[in-house]
Amino acid sequence: MKELRERVAIGGPVEEAEAGLVSFFSAREDASGVARMRLRVPMDGVVSLDREVRIEACETRDEDNLNNVMRIAWQPEGTVIFPRFEGTITAWGEDDPNVSFIELVGHYTPPLGAAGQVFDEAIGHRIARATAQQFLGDIRREIEARMRFKKPVSNDG
């Protein structure tokens, strides 16, 4: 298993980021609570591959019961070759109430056994990090769009 830790900044308060995370996953769930989506795998900055994955996400608390977290796991759909992942996504903030972060932390298992391990050492880990950044970027865009939509409009002219 390889560790993966990536984060992106969100232009809004942590409460909105947390609500946006819940909304992002619940909007994609079927009746059984499973979401299916396509993760983009950037290859060279111009070309990317999309891979269909089955995502299970559930809202919970961290081990110290201090913060809300989303436990998340994904696995490829069908015969697609793609790493399995288990971890958490957390929204958190620092000093600026208008900036928060979402962070993906967990472990993935490269496919194809020993050959997958060799590939991961060569370039697979960079691809995994770029895929995680794409995934977090998709979440960020949806959260920020949700915040813009909720923002009250002024009639002051």
PEVENMO-V871283 format. One record per residue. N is the residue number from 0. RES is the residue in three letters. PHI is phi in degrees with one decimal (* if undefined). OMEGA is omega as a letter, one per 20 degrees, with the letter a starting at -180 (NA if undefined). Layout:
[[N RES PHI OMEGA] [N RES PHI OMEGA]]
This chain:
[[0 MET * r] [1 LYS -115.0 r] [2 GLU -81.7 r] [3 LEU -133.9 r] [4 ARG -143.9 r] [5 GLU -138.2 r] [6 ARG -147.5 r] [7 VAL -137.1 r] [8 ALA -85.0 r] [9 ILE -118.2 r] [10 GLY -83.6 r] [11 GLY 175.0 a] [12 PRO -69.5 a] [13 VAL -61.6 r] [14 GLU -62.5 r] [15 GLU -70.4 r] [16 ALA -64.9 r] [17 GLU -62.6 r] [18 ALA -62.7 r] [19 GLY -65.8 r] [20 LEU -61.4 r] [21 VAL -60.4 a] [22 SER -62.5 a] [23 PHE -57.0 a] [24 PHE -77.4 a] [25 SER -66.2 r] [26 ALA -67.0 a] [27 ARG -107.2 a] [28 GLU -80.7 r] [29 ASP -92.8 a] [30 ALA -61.8 a] [31 SER -87.9 r] [32 GLY 87.6 a] [33 VAL -103.5 r] [34 ALA -105.0 r] [35 ARG -122.8 r] [36 MET -154.3 r] [37 ARG -100.6 r] [38 LEU -97.4 r] [39 ARG -86.3 r] [40 VAL -110.0 a] [41 PRO -68.0 a] [42 MET -106.0 a] [43 ASP -144.2 a] [44 GLY 90.6 r] [45 VAL -115.0 a] [46 VAL -97.7 r] [47 SER -140.9 r] [48 LEU -108.2 r] [49 ASP -104.9 r] [50 ARG -126.7 r] [51 GLU -77.8 r] [52 VAL -129.8 r] [53 ARG -102.2 a] [54 ILE -115.8 r] [55 GLU -112.5 a] [56 ALA -134.4 r] [57 CYS -139.6 a] [58 GLU -80.4 r] [59 THR -153.9 r] [60 ARG -113.5 r] [61 ASP -70.7 a] [62 GLU -61.8 r] [63 ASP -90.7 a] [64 ASN 59.7 a] [65 LEU -104.3 a] [66 ASN -130.5 r] [67 ASN -75.6 r] [68 VAL -138.4 r] [69 MET -107.4 r] [70 ARG -79.3 a] [71 ILE -138.9 r] [72 ALA -143.4 r] [73 TRP -134.2 r] [74 GLN -145.4 a] [75 PRO -67.2 r] [76 GLU -88.2 r] [77 GLY 64.9 a] [78 THR -99.7 a] [79 VAL -64.5 r] [80 ILE -88.6 a] [81 PHE -162.4 a] [82 PRO -65.2 r] [83 ARG -87.9 a] [84 PHE -135.5 r] [85 GLU -139.0 r] [86 GLY 176.6 a] [87 THR -137.3 r] [88 ILE -121.7 a] [89 THR -126.9 r] [90 ALA -100.8 a] [91 TRP -151.1 a] [92 GLY -132.5 r] [93 GLU -123.5 a] [94 ASP -77.3 a] [95 ASP -86.3 a] [96 PRO -69.3 a] [97 ASN -98.4 r] [98 VAL -135.0 r] [99 SER -136.3 a] [100 PHE -133.9 r] [101 ILE -117.6 a] [102 GLU -129.2 r] [103 LEU -102.5 a] [104 VAL -135.0 r] [105 GLY 172.8 a] [106 HIS -130.7 r] [107 TYR -124.4 r] [108 THR -114.2 r] [109 PRO -61.9 r] [110 PRO -75.0 r] [111 LEU 72.4 r] [112 GLY 58.4 a] [113 ALA -63.6 r] [114 ALA -64.2 r] [115 GLY -65.5 r] [116 GLN -64.7 r] [117 VAL -63.6 r] [118 PHE -60.2 a] [119 ASP -62.4 r] [120 GLU -64.1 a] [121 ALA -73.8 a] [122 ILE -142.6 a] [123 GLY -59.6 a] [124 HIS -65.0 r] [125 ARG -62.8 r] [126 ILE -66.1 r] [127 ALA -62.0 r] [128 ARG -63.7 r] [129 ALA -65.5 r] [130 THR -64.2 r] [131 ALA -62.2 r] [132 GLN -64.4 r] [133 GLN -61.0 r] [134 PHE -60.1 r] [135 LEU -65.1 r] [136 GLY -62.9 r] [137 ASP -61.6 r] [138 ILE -63.9 r] [139 ARG -57.0 a] [140 ARG -59.6 r] [141 GLU -68.4 r] [142 ILE -64.3 a] [143 GLU -66.3 r] [144 ALA -65.2 r] [145 ARG -61.0 r] [146 MET -67.6 r] [147 ARG -63.2 a] [148 PHE -65.6 a] [149 LYS -80.8 a] [150 LYS -63.9 r] [151 PRO -65.9 r] [152 VAL -95.0 a] [153 SER -82.7 r] [154 ASN -101.4 a] [155 ASP -76.4 r] [156 GLY 101.3 NA]]
